[in-house]
């Protein structure tokens, strides 16, 4: 488990713009039971991907009119039980952190794995997300 002093600033990058934290398996189930679109980021300390994933996600949220109905996040290596529960909803994809998932009415409709973000600039991640929001969100 990562030290809280490492994790809190990275969590706040998302909670400060309106993401709800999924801290328990019950939080995950309640969030995914909601109607509409739900964007979930499995946050991470991974410098090779999370360092651009969070900024890319923030950029996408600031640069599109169409947005998911609900925003949520859980932190790999810190919110352990919640991330395990969330990963059950991401099957058949293997565990990946960071990663970004879009659900519609509880069903996974788009997933960006860590390996798809490694080495990518934040702008490319933002562009991918904006296209997905345009297609699936109101």
C-alpha positions in Angstrom: 0.0 0.0 0.0 1.3 3.4 -0.9 1.9 6.1 1.8 -1.0 8.5 2.2 1.2 11.5 1.6 2.0 10.3 -1.9 -1.6 9.4 -2.8 -3.6 12.3 -1.5 -2.3 15.0 -3.9 -2.9 12.7 -6.9 -6.4 11.9 -5.6 -7.2 15.6 -5.2 -6.3 16.3 -8.8 -9.6 14.4 -9.6 -11.7 15.1 -6.6 -11.1 18.8 -6.9 -12.8 18.7 -10.3 -15.8 16.7 -9.1 -14.8 13.1 -9.1 -16.3 11.0 -6.3 -14.1 8.5 -4.6 -14.9 4.8 -4.6 -13.3 3.6 -1.4 -15.2 0.4 -0.8 -16.7 -2.4 -2.9 -20.1 -1.1 -1.8 -19.2 2.3 -3.3 -18.3 0.7 -6.6 -21.6 -1.3 -6.8 -23.7 1.8 -5.9 -21.8 4.0 -8.5 -22.2 1.4 -11.3 -25.9 0.9 -10.5 -26.6 4.5 -11.5 -28.3 5.2 -14.8 -26.5 7.1 -17.5 -22.8 7.3 -18.2 -20.2 6.9 -15.5 -16.5 7.6 -16.1 -14.2 5.8 -13.7 -10.4 6.3 -13.5 -8.3 3.8 -11.6 -5.7 6.3 -10.5 -2.1 5.3 -9.9 1.4 6.6 -8.9 2.8 5.2 -12.2 5.0 7.9 -13.6 5.1 6.5 -17.1 1.3 6.7 -17.6 -0.5 8.4 -14.7 1.6 11.5 -15.1 -0.2 12.1 -18.4 -3.5 10.2 -17.7 -4.7 12.6 -15.0 -3.8 15.7 -17.0 -5.3 14.2 -20.2 -8.5 13.4 -18.3 -8.7 16.9 -16.8 -8.1 18.4 -20.2 -10.8 16.3 -21.8 -13.3 17.4 -19.1 -12.5 21.1 -19.7 -12.7 20.9 -23.5 -16.0 19.2 -24.3 -19.6 20.1 -24.0 -20.7 16.4 -23.8 -19.6 14.8 -20.5 -20.3 11.7 -18.5 -23.2 11.9 -16.1 -21.1 10.6 -13.2 -17.4 10.8 -12.4 -15.6 8.5 -10.0 -12.1 7.4 -9.1 -10.4 4.7 -7.1 -6.7 4.5 -6.3 -4.7 1.3 -7.2 -2.5 0.2 -4.3 -4.4 2.3 -1.8 -8.2 1.7 -2.2 -7.4 -2.0 -2.6 -10.8 -3.6 -2.0 -12.6 -1.0 -4.1 -10.2 -1.5 -7.0 -10.6 -5.3 -6.8 -14.4 -4.9 -7.0 -14.1 -2.4 -9.9 -11.8 -4.8 -11.8 -14.6 -7.4 -11.7 -16.6 -5.0 -13.9 -13.7 -4.6 -16.3 -13.3 -8.2 -17.2 -12.0 -9.6 -19.6 -9.4 -6.9 -19.4 -6.5 -7.7 -17.1 -5.7 -5.4 -14.2 -4.4 -2.1 -15.4 -3.5 1.0 -13.6 -3.9 3.7 -14.4 -6.8 3.0 -16.6 -10.0 4.9 -17.6 -13.4 3.2 -18.1 -16.7 4.5 -19.4 -19.8 2.6 -18.4 -23.3 3.2 -19.6 -26.1 1.9 -17.3 -23.4 -0.2 -15.5 -22.0 -1.8 -18.7 -18.5 -1.2 -19.8 -18.5 0.6 -23.2 -14.9 2.0 -23.5 -11.7 1.2 -21.7 -8.3 2.7 -22.0 -5.6 0.5 -20.5 -2.2 1.6 -19.1 -0.3 0.3 -22.0 -2.4 2.5 -24.3 -1.3 5.6 -22.3 2.4 4.9 -21.7 4.4 7.4 -23.7 1.3 9.3 -24.9 1.0 13.0 -24.4 -1.8 14.3 -22.3 -3.3 15.9 -25.4 -3.7 12.5 -27.1 -5.4 11.0 -24.1 -7.7 14.0 -24.0 -8.5 13.7 -27.7 -9.4 10.1 -27.3 -11.7 10.8 -24.3 -13.4 13.8 -26.1 -14.2 11.5 -29.0 -15.7 8.9 -26.7 -17.7 11.5 -24.8 -19.0 12.9 -28.1 -20.2 9.4 -29.1 -21.7 8.2 -25.8 -22.5 11.1 -23.5 -25.3 13.7 -23.6 
